[in-house]
Amino acid sequence: MDGIKYAVFTDKSILFGYLGIIKYTSNAESESTRAEIKHWVELFFGVKVIAMNSHRIPRKGRRMGPILGHTMHYRRMIITLQSSYSILLH
């Protein structure tokens, strides 16, 4: 379960909840594969995953004085569950 970082609440992901669409959005490690994350979600939460969409979030440049750096590189996962399952988020 180390690959999944945290749940992401954007305008679009909140709209899915209001419309009754069972989709959850989370950030994951960029090295994790879709099959690994699907297995972790089904095992940890006890749900059945129908589909998964993913994309890599572009890195943003950061500067601390003369040193240039970048933010962490994550993969955003949009997970669709069967209609009889749900995940409780606190």
N, C-alpha and C positions, 0 to 999 in steps of 0.2 A: 504493500500500500504506500510505499515511499514515493512512487512515481506521481501520484496525484497530489498537487499542492494545496489548492483551496478552491472553493466555489466562487464563481464570478457572477455578479448581479449587474447586468446592463439593462438598458431600456428594452431591448429586444427580448432578453431572457425573462424579464418580469412580465412582458406582454404575453408570452407563451402561457404563463400561469393563469392570467386573467381569461384567456381564450379557451382554457381547458386542454391545451396541448401538453403532453407529458414529455417535456424536454428539459434537461439540466445542463448547465454550462460550468466547466471547471478548467483550471489551468493544470498542466501536467509537465513533467520533465521533457525536454526536447528529445532526449535519447530514447524515451519510452515508445514502444510501438502501439498501434491501435489494438492489436490482439491482446497484448499485456494489460492495457487499461480496461478493455472489455472484461477480461477475466477477473481483474481486481474488483471492478464495480459489481459484477454478478456475485462474486464470492463474499465480499465484505458487506454489501447492503442486502443481499438475498433477493435480487430483482432479475428480470429477464430483459436484456438489451436487444432491441430490434435493429437499430441503426446507429452508427456513429459517424459524425463529420468532424474533421479536424483541419486546422490551419496553423501555421507558425506566425506568431506575433512579431512584427518587425522590431529590431532592437533600436533603442533610442540612445543618442550620444550624450554623455555626461562629462562635465569638466570640473576638476578640482584643482584650481590654480593652473599651473602649466601642464598638468597631466590630463590626457584625454582617455576616456573609458566608455564603456557601454553598459546598459542595463542587462539583467539576466535574460537569457533566451528561453522562452516557454512555448508550449504548444497548447492551443485552445481547443478543448474537446466539447462538442455538442452531442449529448447522449439522448437518444429517444428510447423510451421504455414502452412495454406493452401496456394496454389500457388498464389492466387490473393491478398494476404495480405503481408505487410511488416511493419517493425518498423523503424523509423528514429532515429538513434543514433548520438548524437553530440559529 
